[in-house]
Amino acid sequence: MSGVGRVLVAVYGILALAALGRSIFQIIDRFDAAPIAYTLSAIAAGVYVIATLALALRWERLAWATILFELAGVLIIGTLTTIWPDLIGEGAGDPFGRSATVWSTFGAGYLFIPLVLPILGVIWLVRARRSAARAAQPASPHAS
C-alpha cells in the first residue's frame, strides 16, 4: 500500500475510533433523548470500522460498498439535517458542530471530514484499480 493509501487508512481509523467512542457514550448516557440520531451515529461508526478494515486488508468490494454507503449517508443525513435541523433530534443541525450524529450537517462536528473522506476514498479506489489493471497487462513486444 502506498503512502497515500496508508494515510487514508489512518484517517479512517481515527474517525472510526472517534465515531465509535462518541456513539457508545451517546447510547449509554442519553439514548432516550434522540434514539434516531444516536442509532445513526452507531451505524456511521460501524461503517467507518468496516471501511478501515476493508481498505487496510485490500478487500476491494467491501471497501467500495462501505465507502459508497458512507457517501450516501453523509449526503442524505447532511442534507436532511441542514433543511430540517431538528428532524432526527438533539441538535442534529447545529451549525457549530455539536451535532448529534457524525453525518449531521455534512460532518460539521468533525470539520467536514465525513464529507471529504469518502470522496478521497473513491478516488483512491479508482486509482488503485487502474494501477492494478496496468500491472496486469502484458508488456508490449515493441517496448525496449
N, C-alpha and C positions, 0 to 999 in steps of 0.2 A: 504494500500500500504506500502510495506517495505521501509526501509531506502534507499536501492539501487534504488528502483523504484522512490522514491522522488527525489534523486539526478539526475537520468536520466531525469525526467520531468523538473527539474530546469535547467539543461544544455540545453535541447531542448528549453525551454522558453527563455533563454538568447540568444541562437543562433537565435531563431525566431525574437526577437526584433532587434538584430544586423543586420540580413539579411533584415528585413523589412525596417529599417531605411536607410540602405545603398541603397536598390533598389529604394526607394522613392526619395532619393536625386539624384541618377543617372538618373532616368527618368525625374525628374523636371529640373535638371541642364544641362544635356548633352545627352539626348536620341539620338539625331541625330548623335552623334559620333560613337555609337556602339549599334544600336537598338536590334540586336540579343542577345548580351551579357547582356544588361540591362533587356530585357524581360526574359531571363533565370534567372537572379537574382531575379526578381519578382516571378517567378514560384517557385524557391527554397524557398524564404521567405514564400510563401503560404503553401508549403509543410511542412515547419517547424512549422508554426502556427497550421495547422491541426493535425500534428503528436503530438504536445504538448497537444492539447485538447483531442485527442483520447487516449493518454496514461493516462492523468490525470483523465479522465472520464471513463476509462476502456472500451472503445469501441474497442474491440479486432480486429474485421475485418478491421475497418478503420485504426487502428494502423499498422496492417500488411501491408495494401495497401500503406500507406504513407511511411512507413519505407523502404519497398522494392523498391518503386518508387525513393525514395531518394538515396538508394544504387545504383540503376541502373544509376541514373542521375550523381552522383559523379564519378562513374566508366567510364561512356561514355564520359562525358564532360572532366573529368580529363585526360583520355587517348587522346582524340582529341586535347586538348589544350597543351598537352605535345609533341605530334608528330608534330602538326601544330600550333605553338604559336599564329599566327595572324588569325586563322580561324574564330573566332567569333568577333574579333575587340578589340580595345583599350587595349593593354597589356594583353590579355587573358592568355598568357602562361608565364607571368613574374615569374621567379623562386624566386624572393624576396617577393612574396605575395601581390603585388599591383595589383592583378588580377581583371579583370572586373566582374567576377561572383564569387559567393560563392563556386561553384564546380570546377572552373578552377584550373588546376594543382593539382587536388585531394584535394582542400581546403587549399592550402599552405597559402593563406592570412588569414586563421583562424586557423593556427597552426595544420592543418590536422584533426581538429575536425570533419569536414563534412565527412571525410573518416572513421574515427573510430566510430563515434556516431551511424550510422545505424547498424554496426556490433554488438555493445553493445546492441542496441535496439532489434535486432533479438534474441540474446542470452537471454535477459531478458524476451521477449515474450515466447520463448520456455520453459524457466524455470517456468514462471507463469502458462503456460498451463499444464505442468506436475504436478505442485503443486496443481492446481485446480482438475486435474483428480484423484490424490491420495486422496484428501479430499473428493471427491465424491464417492469413493469406499466404500462399506460396510465393517465394521470391520470383521476380520476373527473370526470364532467361537472358534478357538484354542488360541486366544490372551488372555493373562491374565492381 
